[in-house]
Each structure stands twice: as C-alpha cells, then as structure tokens.
Amino acid sequence: MSNLFELNHGDIGIRVVRPKDAKRLEQLVLGNREWLRPWEATNPHGPTSFDFKAQVRSLLRQLDNQQGIPFVIIYKGDLVGQLNVANILYGSVSSCVIGYWLIPEVAGHGITPTAVAMAMDYMFDVIGLHRIEIDIRPENKASLRVVEKLGLRLEGLKRGHIHISNAWRDHYSFALTKEEVPQGVLARWIKGQVPKISYDYDKKLRN
C-alpha cells in the first residue's frame, strides 16, 4: 500500500498521515478537549500519551505492515480530523475496523460520512476486503448519525468493548459487506439510494 495517495470528493478528502502532520494533530486534539475527550480511548494501565510524533510513527508502521491505513481528513485544504482503518485481516476473514473524529468547527457539513464512504470504497474495491465494521458508543449521537446516513447494519452491542474516559465502555457494532453495496458506499449515499433502516437501539441494549 502506497503512503502517498489521496482520495477526494469536492472539498472533502482523505490522505495518509505524514510525519509533519503531528504538530497540527496536536493542536486540534489539545485544542478541542471537551469535544473529543468523551470518545477517546484511554490506557487502563497508566496515563494516555499525547506524544503525537510517536503516534504518527506507530500508525505508519501499521501501514508498512499492512495492518492499517491511517488517514487524515481534509476539508478545503485544511486538516480537520482523522480516520483510521485498523485491524486489517486478509484471506478468509478479509475485514477491517474504521474509527474517526472531526473538529467541531466543521461538523454538520457532510464531511465525516463522505470521508468514511471514500475509505470504505477504497477498502472494498482496491484492497479487496469483504467486511467493514464501525463500533460506536451509544452516547455518541454524532457518530451514530454517520453510520445511519451510510446505511450500515446494526449488528449488536459489545459490552465493555473499549477503555474510554477511564472505564470499559459498551459500543454498538455496525457493519457492511461488499455485496451489500455493489454501486459503492459513496455513490449510494450521494444518489440518495441508502435503504431506510430502523435502528432499534433500545432493543439492542435490552439483549
């Protein structure tokens, strides 16, 4: 996988993170603590590191090892968030997990669903994966709207799935397979062809 490519749709783009992005990411994350803190993974065994240069190096090692693709989200030429493709598995599994965040100043402009759709299409059509999963805390209404807009299936509730804000937090699990979106995730959304889905979150919480 090349670390030079960039995907674009209008003013919105995603590209692989670069070492020089570490300073900008530090400014965005530390400057938006109240917005981002409730959703950030934490270390159950010690303090969470904010060494962004080390984080970028670690993400790029995952890219070199074909275990992940660390994207940054671009809007009108500015870096405004991150989108990480992680846990890439090949062969009989052929799957990955996507996570993302965006700064509040540009939220509500369709940036995140567009970025997620482009990343999903790339993983399906170029990398050749079969299934993509996105896990979201029940309280994260903004992220839930992203998967609802793109028509991902609600598969269930993962109890104590990720350590966030100093506790093990439940997450809803959403997914799509390649066969469900033959026209592409982005094209299906842009053309208004996403099927109407009833997301019965209360039922999943009771199960």
C-alpha positions as CSV (number, residue, x, y, z in Angstrom):
1,M,0.0,0.0,0.0
2,S,1.4,3.4,-1.0
3,N,1.7,6.1,1.6
4,L,1.3,8.9,-1.0
5,F,-2.2,8.5,-2.3
6,E,-5.2,10.9,-1.7
7,L,-8.9,10.4,-2.3
8,N,-11.2,13.4,-2.9
9,H,-14.8,14.3,-3.4
10,G,-15.4,18.0,-3.9
11,D,-13.9,20.0,-1.0
12,I,-13.5,16.8,1.1
13,G,-10.5,14.5,1.0
14,I,-8.6,11.8,2.9
15,R,-4.9,11.1,2.6
16,V,-2.4,9.0,4.6
17,V,-1.0,10.8,7.6
18,R,2.5,12.3,7.3
19,P,5.1,12.9,10.0
20,K,4.8,16.6,9.6
21,D,1.0,16.3,10.4
22,A,1.9,15.6,14.1
23,K,2.0,19.2,15.1
24,R,-1.3,20.0,13.5
25,L,-3.0,17.0,15.1
26,E,-1.6,18.0,18.5
27,Q,-3.2,21.5,18.0
28,L,-6.5,20.0,17.1
29,V,-6.7,17.4,19.8
30,L,-5.4,19.5,22.6
31,G,-7.5,22.5,21.5
32,N,-10.7,20.5,21.4
33,R,-10.5,18.5,24.7
34,E,-14.2,19.0,25.7
35,W,-15.4,17.9,22.3
36,L,-13.1,14.8,21.9
37,R,-12.3,13.6,25.4
38,P,-15.6,11.6,25.9
39,W,-14.8,9.4,22.9
40,E,-11.1,8.9,23.1
41,A,-9.5,5.6,24.0
42,T,-7.6,5.6,27.3
43,N,-4.9,3.4,28.8
44,P,-6.4,1.2,31.6
45,H,-2.8,0.6,33.0
46,G,-1.5,4.2,33.0
47,P,-1.7,7.7,31.6
48,T,-2.7,8.2,28.0
49,S,0.2,9.5,25.8
50,F,-0.1,12.8,23.9
51,D,3.2,12.3,22.0
52,F,1.8,12.8,18.6
53,K,5.1,12.3,16.8
54,A,5.2,8.8,18.3
55,Q,1.6,8.2,17.5
56,V,2.1,9.0,13.8
57,R,5.2,6.8,13.7
58,S,3.2,4.0,15.2
59,L,0.4,4.4,12.7
60,L,2.8,4.5,9.7
61,R,4.4,1.2,11.0
62,Q,0.9,-0.3,10.8
63,L,0.7,0.9,7.2
64,D,4.1,-0.6,6.4
65,N,3.0,-3.9,7.9
66,Q,-0.3,-3.7,6.0
67,Q,-2.3,-3.9,9.3
68,G,-3.9,-0.4,9.0
69,I,-4.2,2.7,6.9
70,P,-4.0,6.0,8.9
71,F,-5.8,8.7,7.1
72,V,-6.3,12.4,7.9
73,I,-9.5,14.2,6.9
74,I,-9.0,17.3,4.7
75,Y,-11.7,20.0,4.1
76,K,-11.0,22.9,1.8
77,G,-7.3,22.2,2.1
78,D,-7.1,22.1,5.9
79,L,-6.5,19.1,8.1
80,V,-9.7,18.8,10.2
81,G,-9.7,15.2,11.7
82,Q,-8.5,11.6,11.4
83,L,-9.9,8.4,10.0
84,N,-8.1,5.2,10.9
85,V,-8.5,1.9,9.2
86,A,-7.3,-0.7,11.7
87,N,-7.2,-4.4,12.4
88,I,-6.9,-5.3,8.7
89,L,-7.2,-9.0,8.1
90,Y,-6.9,-10.8,4.8
91,G,-7.7,-14.2,3.4
92,S,-10.8,-16.0,4.7
93,V,-11.7,-13.0,7.0
94,S,-10.9,-10.0,4.8
95,S,-12.2,-7.4,7.2
96,C,-11.2,-4.2,9.0
97,V,-12.4,-1.7,11.5
98,I,-12.8,2.1,10.9
99,G,-12.7,4.9,13.5
100,Y,-12.9,8.6,13.1
101,W,-13.0,12.1,14.7
102,L,-13.6,15.6,13.4
103,I,-13.2,19.0,14.9
104,P,-16.5,20.8,15.9
105,E,-15.9,23.9,13.7
106,V,-16.7,21.9,10.6
107,A,-19.2,19.3,11.9
108,G,-22.5,19.1,10.2
109,H,-21.2,19.7,6.6
110,G,-21.3,16.0,5.5
111,I,-17.6,15.8,5.9
112,T,-17.4,12.6,8.0
113,P,-19.9,10.5,6.1
114,T,-18.1,11.4,2.8
115,A,-14.7,10.6,4.3
116,V,-15.9,7.3,5.7
117,A,-17.6,6.4,2.4
118,M,-14.5,7.0,0.4
119,A,-12.4,5.0,2.8
120,M,-14.9,2.1,2.7
121,D,-14.9,2.1,-1.1
122,Y,-11.1,2.0,-1.1
123,M,-11.0,-0.9,1.3
124,F,-13.6,-2.8,-0.7
125,D,-12.5,-2.0,-4.3
126,V,-8.8,-1.5,-4.0
127,I,-7.6,-3.6,-1.0
128,G,-10.3,-6.2,-1.7
129,L,-11.8,-6.6,1.7
130,H,-15.2,-8.2,2.2
131,R,-16.5,-6.7,5.5
132,I,-16.0,-3.3,7.3
133,E,-17.0,-2.7,10.9
134,I,-17.5,0.5,12.8
135,D,-18.0,0.5,16.6
136,I,-19.6,3.5,18.4
137,R,-20.6,4.3,22.0
138,P,-24.4,4.5,22.4
139,E,-23.9,8.1,23.8
140,N,-22.1,9.3,20.7
141,K,-25.1,10.7,18.7
142,A,-22.9,12.5,16.1
143,S,-21.1,9.3,15.2
144,L,-24.3,7.3,15.1
145,R,-25.7,9.7,12.6
146,V,-22.7,9.0,10.3
147,V,-23.4,5.2,10.1
148,E,-27.2,5.8,9.8
149,K,-26.6,8.1,6.8
150,L,-24.5,5.5,5.1
151,G,-26.8,2.6,5.9
152,L,-24.6,0.3,7.9
153,R,-26.3,-2.5,9.7
154,L,-26.6,-2.5,13.5
155,E,-25.3,-6.0,14.4
156,G,-25.3,-5.8,18.2
157,L,-23.9,-4.4,21.4
158,K,-20.4,-5.1,22.6
159,R,-20.2,-4.9,26.3
160,G,-17.1,-3.3,27.8
161,H,-15.6,-3.1,24.4
162,I,-13.1,-0.2,24.6
163,H,-11.5,1.6,27.5
164,I,-12.6,5.3,27.3
165,S,-12.7,8.0,29.9
166,N,-11.2,5.6,32.5
167,A,-13.8,2.9,32.2
168,W,-14.7,0.0,29.9
169,R,-17.4,1.3,27.6
170,D,-20.2,-0.5,25.7
171,H,-20.2,0.0,21.9
172,Y,-22.8,-0.6,19.2
173,S,-21.3,-2.6,16.3
174,F,-22.2,-1.7,12.7
175,A,-21.0,-3.3,9.5
176,L,-21.3,-3.6,5.7
177,T,-20.1,-6.2,3.3
178,K,-19.0,-5.6,-0.3
179,E,-22.1,-7.5,-1.6
180,E,-24.4,-5.1,0.1
181,V,-23.1,-2.0,-1.8
182,P,-22.3,-3.1,-5.4
183,Q,-22.6,0.5,-6.5
184,G,-20.2,1.8,-3.9
185,V,-20.8,3.3,-0.5
186,L,-20.2,6.9,-1.6
187,A,-22.3,6.7,-4.8
188,R,-25.2,5.1,-2.9
189,W,-25.2,7.9,-0.3
190,I,-24.7,10.8,-2.8
191,K,-27.5,9.4,-5.0
192,G,-29.9,9.0,-2.1
193,Q,-30.2,5.3,-2.5
194,V,-29.4,4.3,1.1
195,P,-32.2,2.0,2.3
196,K,-34.4,3.1,5.1
197,I,-33.3,1.2,8.2
198,S,-35.0,1.2,11.7
199,Y,-32.2,1.3,14.3
200,D,-33.8,-0.3,17.3
201,Y,-31.1,0.8,19.8
202,D,-33.4,0.1,22.9
203,K,-33.8,-3.5,21.8
204,K,-30.1,-4.0,21.5
205,L,-29.5,-2.5,24.9
206,R,-32.0,-4.9,26.5
207,N,-30.5,-8.0,24.9
